[in-house]
Amino acid sequence: AAPAGRAAAPPPLAMPASDSAPSPSALPAALPHLLAPPVALAGADKSPASTRSLGSNAFGLSPVKAARTAARQCPPREDGALGDAAPDSVPSVPEAGDREAPEADTPRPATPPASDAAQEYAHMSDTEFLNFCLQDAGPNEWFGEEGEEEKQQEEEEEEEAAANDPNRVILGDKYYSSSKMEQRQLKAMLGFKEPPPPPFEPEFNTELIYQHESRGVKTQNPIWDPTSREWRIDAKPAPSRVDYSDSQQAQAIALFLERQTDVQYVEEWLRMLDEKASPIDAYVRGVRDLIGQLLGPQDGEKRKSHSMLGDDARWLFVGVGTGLPLMAAVRHLPNAEIIANTAHRAFYVAELTLAILRSNDVKKEQVRVIHRPSHELAVVDPDGEDINNLTGKVDCVVMDYEFFDPGLLGKGVLTKINHAKKKLVTSSHVMMPMGASVMCAPCEIICARGNGPDELDWRVADESRWGAFYEVANLDDEASSEPWRALGPVHEVFEFDFTDSEMKLSGQTDLHFVASDDGVLNCIAFWYRMSLTSTVELDHTPARLSGSNSKIEGTYNRHATQWLAAPIEVCKGDSIHVRASYSRSRIRFEVVSPDVPRLDRRGSCPRWL
């Protein structure tokens, strides 16, 4: 008889011998009674550690031993395989209130003898038997939520260890209210090691790049600017107006390319000096004209001083370039305070500037050189620690030619001008250049189609004429440039006045052309006409489209071409509607009518080789 408080043991089951092992898929179905809550048995270890290792079975056994027990207790089916446990063979579990502790001298029932089929599992180790049983059943069917309990216990142990760690650092409200850069610096000081961010994977979306409609609502998010130490509004445009050049990834790539292309800095300026390029001559004449305006008209042998600024004004040259405009100011203004900002990060640029000044007998008292990017310039305390910065606001600002690419805005000159006007200049300052106008014309630039010297058809190469950004060229160089022709008159696109208190960083306008000839409209060529002073001008209009006889000296790139989303076959007299827009570092064009479906571009070739 079974002792009080314990269910009667099931009768021994005889399992017929079989040549093949039973199917493992039958084992989980044969063990429904093993998933009940564990029952404390006499003689079982009741420590918490051992209780967790028992698993969720009614006998308090390990899962492997419970499976072996079930294999012995499962009655055979008619086909000889293991079947479900008989209802009478499932041990009944008494209620919690009816359980009684068994008497110590009460003998436990003997283990039923194993059948021949059960003896087939006897030679297996626990690991082999468990792997055999789990072939068709997942671990959750055997162990329940044991894995989740262990994970939760590990998390609690980690939290307890962190709470007892004497070197634990608790970050407060000041940390979370600071900028991301300050947070990273603080973590680096405290020894935090953060995993690197995922690699940048750019996506090219033609619909996003060429779309101009659906402006949407701009966001007004206040963010902390650690450079200027003040709050500013982060006005982000709608998704349809997102410019890839304004994204953080594009700015990082631009910074990398800027540092890599610094090695071409000397070669480019030396070539322009050898060719006596027009920009260098125009800037020297502009500085001289500006000095003449500040000193006033000549009255006999003496000059009348300017009412606001004189020969002792403070000058700031943002970018040095060839150094000729800077040395022109040094020669004519011996009493002025002249500051030269290299506007580069590469140290050899500063060394080159100092070498040019020393070779031309320029004293260090005449020119003060500041080596840092222009957007990091600020007016600081003269007695402070930052000696590589301005100590007062300036009266005259000269933005060097190197900040203006063939598309005018490609190097972010608008933000540089805004920074100078907001932080560096006096109320009665003078800016050079004074402004610039962007001009454009619809053009056809295609490969030869059987009418070339080789009489071959190269139109397949036109499939590579596409891109999100404009490309630079010299349309006046007939020897090296591709054949091109204008399909319409010249139009003025944008006009920028650098004397305004603040420059707008975006805008758009609509242009209407009338085709002057038949052809394939596949690009918009544009350039700028810059007014350095009221009398000095730098005009980059192609000689083929210019009505004047003035010639631009030099072979430098001074024109930009924007490929359209798809080429358009036009006839003479057709009306073309083009929409132009600009951001802080880019000008782009889009044909509104006639409507032509965009092409899915798949191939291209690098333009920098």
Residue pairs with C-beta under 8 A, 6 or more apart in sequence:
2 8
2 9
2 109
3 102
3 103
3 106
4 100
4 102
5 94
5 98
5 99
5 100
5 101
5 102
6 94
6 102
7 91
7 92
7 93
7 94
8 91
8 92
9 91
9 109
9 112
10 73
10 88
10 89
10 90
10 91
10 112
11 89
11 112
12 112
12 113
13 72
13 73
13 74
13 75
13 76
13 89
13 112
13 115
14 115
15 72
15 74
15 76
15 82
15 115
15 116
15 117
15 118
16 76
16 80
16 115
16 116
16 117
17 115
17 116
17 117
18 80
18 116
18 117
18 120
21 120
21 132
22 71
22 81
22 82
22 117
23 81
23 82
24 132
24 133
24 134
24 135
24 136
24 137
25 135
25 136
25 137
26 81
26 82
26 83
27 67
27 70
27 71
27 82
27 133
27 137
28 133
28 136
28 137
28 141
28 142
29 84
30 70
30 71
30 74
30 82
30 83
30 84
30 85
31 66
31 67
31 70
31 85
32 84
32 85
33 58
33 85
33 90
33 91
34 56
34 57
34 58
34 59
34 66
34 67
34 70
35 56
35 57
35 144
36 56
36 57
36 58
36 93
37 56
37 58
38 51
38 54
38 55
38 56
38 57
38 58
38 60
39 58
39 59
39 60
39 93
40 46
40 60
41 59
41 60
42 101
42 102
42 108
44 60
45 51
52 146
52 149
52 150
53 62
54 60
54 61
54 62
55 61
55 62
55 63
55 66
55 142
55 143
55 144
55 146
56 143
56 144
56 146
57 63
57 66
58 91
58 93
59 66
59 69
61 69
62 126
63 130
63 142
63 143
64 126
64 129
64 130
65 126
67 129
67 130
67 133
67 142
68 118
68 121
68 129
70 85
71 82
71 117
71 118
71 121
72 112
72 114
72 115
72 118
73 85
73 89
73 112
74 82
74 83
74 84
74 85
75 83
75 85
75 86
75 89
76 82
76 83
76 117
77 83
82 117
114 122
121 129
124 132
133 142
134 142
139 147
140 147
162 168
169 190
175 183
175 186
178 186
178 224
179 223
179 224
179 226
181 226
182 226
184 194
187 194
200 249
200 252
202 249
204 468
206 565
206 598
206 600
206 601
207 598
208 239
208 240
208 242
209 244
209 468
210 565
210 590
210 598
211 240
212 240
212 241
212 508
212 579
212 581
212 590
213 240
214 238
214 240
215 237
215 238
215 240
215 241
216 237
216 238
216 239
216 240
216 241
217 238
218 235
218 236
218 237
218 238
219 234
219 235
219 236
220 233
220 234
220 235
221 233
221 234
221 235
221 236
222 231
222 232
222 233
222 234
223 231
223 232
223 233
223 234
224 230
224 231
225 231
225 232
227 375
227 376
228 378
228 423
237 243
237 506
241 506
243 583
243 585
243 586
244 250
244 468
244 469
245 251
245 254
245 469
245 583
245 584
245 585
245 586
246 583
246 584
246 585
259 345
259 346
262 344
262 345
262 346
262 348
262 349
265 344
265 346
265 349
265 352
266 352
268 556
269 321
269 322
271 555
271 556
272 279
272 280
272 322
272 554
272 556
273 280
273 322
275 553
275 554
275 555
275 556
276 553
276 554
277 553
277 554
277 556
278 538
278 552
278 553
278 554
279 401
279 538
279 554
279 556
280 321
280 322
280 324
280 401
281 553
282 530
282 532
282 536
282 537
282 538
283 321
283 324
283 325
283 398
283 400
283 401
283 532
284 324
284 325
284 328
285 532
285 536
286 325
286 432
286 433
286 532
286 533
286 536
287 325
287 328
287 329
287 398
287 432
288 328
288 332
289 532
289 533
289 534
289 535
289 536
290 396
290 398
290 430
290 432
290 533
291 329
291 332
291 333
293 306
293 430
293 533
294 306
294 309
294 310
294 311
294 313
294 396
294 430
295 303
295 304
295 305
295 306
295 310
295 311
296 303
296 304
296 305
296 306
297 303
297 304
305 311
308 428
309 395
309 396
309 428
309 430
311 333
311 335
311 336
312 335
312 336
312 337
313 333
313 336
313 337
313 395
313 396
314 336
314 337
314 338
314 339
314 392
314 393
314 394
314 395
314 396
315 329
315 333
315 336
315 337
315 338
315 339
315 394
315 395
315 396
315 397
315 398
316 339
316 341
316 390
316 394
316 396
316 397
316 398
316 420
316 424
317 325
317 326
317 329
317 338
317 339
317 340
317 341
317 398
317 400
318 341
318 343
318 374
318 377
318 397
318 398
318 399
318 400
318 403
318 416
318 420
319 341
319 342
319 343
319 374
319 399
319 400
319 401
319 402
319 403
320 326
320 340
320 341
320 342
320 343
320 349
320 353
320 356
320 400
321 400
321 401
321 402
323 353
323 356
323 357
323 360
325 398
325 400
326 338
326 340
326 357
326 367
327 357
327 360
327 362
329 336
329 338
329 398
330 338
330 362
330 366
330 367
334 366
337 368
338 366
338 367
338 368
339 367
339 368
339 369
339 370
339 390
339 394
340 353
340 367
340 368
340 369
340 370
341 369
341 370
341 371
341 372
341 374
341 377
342 349
342 350
342 353
342 369
342 370
342 371
342 372
343 372
343 373
343 374
343 400
343 402
343 403
344 350
344 371
344 373
345 372
345 373
347 371
349 371
350 369
350 371
353 369
354 369
357 367
357 369
370 377
370 388
370 389
370 390
371 388
372 388
372 389
374 416
374 419
374 420
375 415
375 416
375 419
377 389
377 390
377 419
377 420
377 423
377 424
378 389
378 390
378 423
378 424
379 389
379 390
379 391
379 392
379 393
379 423
379 424
380 386
380 389
380 390
380 391
381 391
382 391
382 392
390 424
393 424
393 425
393 426
393 429
394 424
394 425
394 426
394 429
395 425
395 426
395 428
395 429
395 430
396 429
396 430
396 432
397 420
397 424
397 425
397 429
397 430
397 431
397 432
398 432
399 413
399 416
399 417
399 420
399 431
399 432
399 433
399 498
402 411
403 411
403 413
403 416
404 411
404 413
404 436
404 528
404 530
405 411
405 472
405 560
406 472
406 473
406 527
406 540
406 557
406 558
406 559
406 560
407 470
407 472
407 526
407 528
407 560
407 586
407 587
408 436
408 438
408 496
408 528
408 587
409 582
409 583
409 584
409 585
409 586
409 587
410 470
410 560
410 585
410 586
411 585
412 584
412 585
414 496
414 503
414 504
414 505
414 584
414 585
415 505
415 584
417 431
417 498
417 503
418 502
418 503
418 505
421 429
421 431
421 501
421 502
422 502
425 431
431 498
431 499
432 532
432 533
433 498
433 530
433 531
433 532
433 533
433 538
434 497
434 498
434 499
434 531
434 532
434 533
434 534
435 495
435 496
435 497
435 498
435 499
435 530
435 531
436 495
436 496
436 498
436 528
436 529
436 530
436 531
437 492
437 494
437 495
437 496
437 528
437 529
438 492
438 493
438 494
438 495
438 496
438 526
438 527
438 528
438 587
439 490
439 491
439 492
439 493
439 526
439 527
439 528
439 529
439 541
440 490
440 491
440 493
440 511
440 524
440 525
440 526
440 527
440 580
440 589
441 486
441 487
441 488
441 489
441 490
441 491
441 524
441 525
441 526
441 545
442 486
442 487
442 488
442 513
442 515
442 521
442 523
442 524
442 525
442 576
442 578
443 484
443 485
443 486
443 487
443 521
443 522
443 523
443 524
443 525
443 561
444 484
444 485
444 487
444 519
444 520
444 521
444 522
444 523
445 465
445 482
445 483
445 484
445 522
445 523
445 561
446 459
446 462
446 465
446 520
446 522
446 567
447 458
447 459
447 461
447 462
447 482
448 454
448 456
448 457
448 458
448 483
449 457
449 458
449 459
450 456
450 457
452 458
462 522
462 567
463 601
463 603
464 603
464 604
464 605
465 522
465 523
465 563
466 563
466 565
466 599
466 601
466 604
467 563
467 604
467 607
469 586
469 588
470 526
470 560
470 561
470 562
470 586
470 587
470 588
471 560
471 561
471 562
471 563
471 607
472 557
472 559
472 560
472 561
473 481
473 557
473 559
473 560
473 561
474 480
474 481
474 555
474 556
474 557
474 558
474 559
475 481
475 484
475 525
475 542
475 544
475 559
476 542
476 543
476 544
476 552
476 558
476 559
477 555
484 525
485 517
485 519
486 516
486 525
486 544
486 545
487 513
487 515
487 516
487 517
487 519
487 521
487 570
488 513
488 514
488 515
488 516
488 576
489 513
489 514
489 516
490 541
490 545
491 511
491 513
493 509
493 511
493 526
493 580
493 587
494 507
494 509
494 580
494 582
494 587
496 503
505 583
505 584
506 581
506 582
506 583
506 584
507 581
507 582
508 579
508 580
508 581
508 582
509 579
509 580
509 581
510 577
510 578
510 579
510 580
510 592
511 577
511 578
511 579
511 580
512 575
512 576
512 577
512 578
513 575
513 576
513 578
514 573
514 574
514 575
514 576
515 521
515 570
515 571
515 572
515 573
515 574
515 575
515 576
516 572
517 572
518 570
518 571
518 572
519 570
520 567
520 568
520 569
520 570
521 564
521 567
521 568
521 569
521 570
521 576
521 591
522 563
522 564
522 567
522 568
523 561
523 562
523 563
523 564
524 561
524 562
524 564
524 578
524 589
525 542
525 559
525 560
525 561
526 559
526 560
526 561
526 562
526 587
526 589
527 540
527 541
527 542
527 558
527 559
527 560
528 540
529 537
529 538
529 539
529 540
529 541
530 537
530 538
530 539
530 540
531 537
532 538
539 546
539 548
539 550
539 552
540 552
540 558
540 559
542 559
543 551
543 552
552 558
560 587
562 587
562 588
562 589
564 589
564 590
564 591
565 590
565 591
565 596
565 598
565 599
566 596
566 597
566 598
566 599
567 596
568 576
568 591
568 594
568 596
570 576
574 594
575 593
576 591
576 593
576 594
577 591
577 592
577 593
578 589
578 590
578 591
578 592
579 589
579 590
579 591
579 592
580 587
580 588
580 589
580 590
581 587
581 588
581 590
582 588
